[in-house]
Amino acid sequence: MSIVVNLPADLEKTIAAEAAKAGMTVSDYVAGRLAQGITTNGSHGSKRRLTGPELVQRWKELGLIGYRSDITDPEAHSRRLREAAQRRTAG
């Protein structure tokens, strides 16, 4: 799903900088931040955060899980990312 949001220039720059710092595209960064803030109505009309399984289901619905079909071995991919990060901080 695509959503167009008009943001003030300073907020757009802040989001772009945070995404770059996290090593993510702006789209992935914003989707992740939105997913973090998703709440649902709990008992007695109060707001509650989603449980882990509910959040995973929501991420699947949003297409955030499984969208990287180029990653055929997630464990090897995460190992490579971790090793690259360790090389960056070691030097």
C-alpha positions as CSV (number, residue, x, y, z in Angstrom):
1,M,0.0,0.0,0.0
2,S,1.2,3.5,-0.8
3,I,0.3,6.6,1.2
4,V,1.4,10.1,0.3
5,V,1.9,12.4,3.3
6,N,2.9,16.0,3.0
7,L,5.4,16.9,5.7
8,P,7.1,20.1,6.6
9,A,10.6,20.4,5.2
10,D,12.3,20.2,8.6
11,L,10.4,17.0,9.5
12,E,11.3,15.5,6.2
13,K,15.0,16.2,6.7
14,T,14.8,14.8,10.2
15,I,13.2,11.6,9.1
16,A,15.7,11.2,6.2
17,A,18.6,11.7,8.6
18,E,17.2,9.2,11.1
19,A,16.6,6.6,8.3
20,A,20.2,7.1,7.0
21,K,21.6,6.7,10.5
22,A,19.7,3.4,10.9
23,G,20.9,2.3,7.4
24,M,17.3,2.1,6.1
25,T,15.4,3.6,3.3
26,V,13.0,6.4,4.3
27,S,10.1,4.2,3.3
28,D,11.2,1.2,5.5
29,Y,12.1,3.6,8.4
30,V,8.7,5.3,8.4
31,A,6.8,1.9,8.0
32,G,8.8,0.6,11.0
33,R,8.1,3.6,13.1
34,L,4.4,3.5,12.3
35,A,4.3,-0.2,13.2
36,Q,5.9,0.6,16.5
37,G,3.2,3.0,17.4
38,I,0.2,0.9,16.4
39,T,-2.3,0.5,19.2
40,T,-5.6,-1.2,19.4
41,N,-8.5,-0.8,21.7
42,G,-8.2,-3.0,24.8
43,S,-10.7,-3.7,27.5
44,H,-12.8,-0.9,28.9
45,G,-11.9,1.2,25.9
46,S,-8.4,1.9,27.1
47,K,-5.5,1.9,24.6
48,R,-2.9,-0.9,24.8
49,R,0.1,-1.9,22.8
50,L,-0.1,-4.9,20.5
51,T,1.3,-8.1,21.8
52,G,4.2,-9.7,20.0
53,P,2.1,-12.1,17.9
54,E,-0.4,-9.3,17.1
55,L,2.4,-7.1,16.0
56,V,3.9,-9.8,13.8
57,Q,0.5,-10.4,12.2
58,R,0.1,-6.6,11.6
59,W,3.6,-6.5,10.0
60,K,2.6,-9.3,7.7
61,E,-0.6,-7.5,6.8
62,L,1.5,-4.4,6.0
63,G,3.9,-6.4,3.9
64,L,6.8,-5.7,6.2
65,I,7.6,-9.4,6.7
66,G,8.6,-11.4,3.8
67,Y,9.0,-8.5,1.4
68,R,12.8,-9.2,0.9
69,S,12.5,-12.2,-1.5
70,D,16.2,-11.6,-2.4
71,I,17.2,-12.9,1.1
72,T,17.0,-16.7,0.8
73,D,18.9,-17.5,4.0
74,P,17.9,-15.0,6.8
75,E,20.5,-16.4,9.3
76,A,23.4,-16.0,6.9
77,H,22.1,-12.5,5.9
78,S,21.9,-11.4,9.6
79,R,25.4,-12.9,10.2
80,R,26.8,-10.9,7.3
81,L,25.1,-7.7,8.7
82,R,26.4,-8.3,12.2
83,E,30.0,-9.0,10.9
84,A,29.9,-5.8,8.8
85,A,28.7,-3.8,11.8
86,Q,31.5,-5.3,14.0
87,R,34.1,-4.3,11.4
88,R,32.7,-0.7,11.4
89,T,32.9,-0.4,15.2
90,A,36.2,-2.2,15.6
91,G,38.3,0.3,13.6
